[in-house]
Amino acid sequence: PAGLIFPETIRLIHNGTTVSLAGTATSYRMPGYLIGDTVTVNVTAMYLQGASSTVTAVKTITGDATPPSMPTNLTVTGGFRTLTLRWENPTTEDFSHIEIWESVIGPDMSTSERIAQAYGTEFVRSNCGVLEVRWYWIRALDVNGNFSDFTSVASGTTTAIAMEDVPGNTIGESMLVSE
């Protein structure tokens, strides 16, 4: 709807089904369609006392079954109790986000689980153990729900605090535990 007055409701009609949404709605998910289906949607703003917008928006949407390209250059860098993953996103126009999968057992994807989704090119895994190894795979998703292939496995090891990381005279004898 256009203008400064918000409608009371927004009416969507798609394939014989009518749905009423709040006048402030900006999106609506229509389940039950397959990739490649073409759906025509009529959108009308409904105002108080039954008045409606004079223009009904008609949009035809067709999904695709083409997956995005795979993300590239996955690296894992260890820090103190953290691992930082970095990669390059695909340049596919309908790219949406990245899924991150992790294994704490080994480099076998069957032992991994999805731990996050990321919308940038970096993810920091925190609260890891000291000198702990973890293995990662990532894949891209597009707005149509298509998945790329997974990247090759990348691993990283968290670090421990080294003696040179502790400034001199910060640990006094009173802070030590006797044998």
TANOR-V836692 format. One record per pair of residues at least 6 apart in sequence whose C-alpha atoms are under 6 Angstrom apart, sorted by the first residue. I is the first residue (numbers start at 1). J is the second residue. If there is no record, write none. Layout:
BEGIN
((I,J) (I,J))
END
This chain:
BEGIN
((1,45) (7,23) (7,45) (7,46) (7,47) (8,23) (8,46) (8,47) (9,21) (9,22) (9,23) (9,46) (10,20) (10,21) (10,23) (10,44) (10,45) (10,46) (11,19) (11,20) (11,43) (11,44) (12,18) (12,19) (12,42) (12,43) (13,41) (13,42) (14,40) (14,41) (35,63) (35,64) (35,65) (36,62) (36,63) (36,64) (37,62) (38,61) (38,62) (39,60) (39,61) (40,59) (40,60) (41,58) (41,59) (42,57) (42,58) (43,56) (43,57) (44,56) (45,52) (45,53) (46,52) (67,146) (67,147) (67,148) (68,92) (68,148) (69,90) (69,148) (70,148) (70,149) (71,88) (71,89) (71,90) (72,87) (72,88) (73,87) (74,86) (74,87) (75,85) (75,86) (76,84) (76,85) (76,155) (76,156) (77,83) (77,84) (77,156) (78,156) (78,157) (78,158) (78,159) (79,158) (79,159) (80,158) (80,159) (80,160) (81,127) (81,128) (81,129) (81,130) (81,158) (82,125) (82,126) (82,128) (82,158) (83,124) (83,125) (84,123) (84,124) (85,122) (85,123) (86,121) (86,122) (87,121) (94,142) (94,143) (95,142) (96,141) (96,142) (96,143) (97,118) (97,119) (97,140) (97,141) (98,117) (98,118) (98,139) (98,140) (99,117) (99,138) (99,139) (100,114) (100,115) (100,116) (100,117) (100,138) (101,113) (101,114) (101,115) (101,136) (101,137) (102,112) (102,113) (102,135) (102,136) (103,111) (103,112) (103,134) (103,135) (104,134) (107,135) (130,158) (130,159) (130,160) (131,157) (131,158) (131,159) (132,157) (132,158) (133,156) (133,157) (134,155) (134,156) (135,154) (135,155) (136,153) (136,154) (137,151) (137,153) (138,150) (138,151) (139,148) (139,150) (140,147) (140,148) (141,147))
END
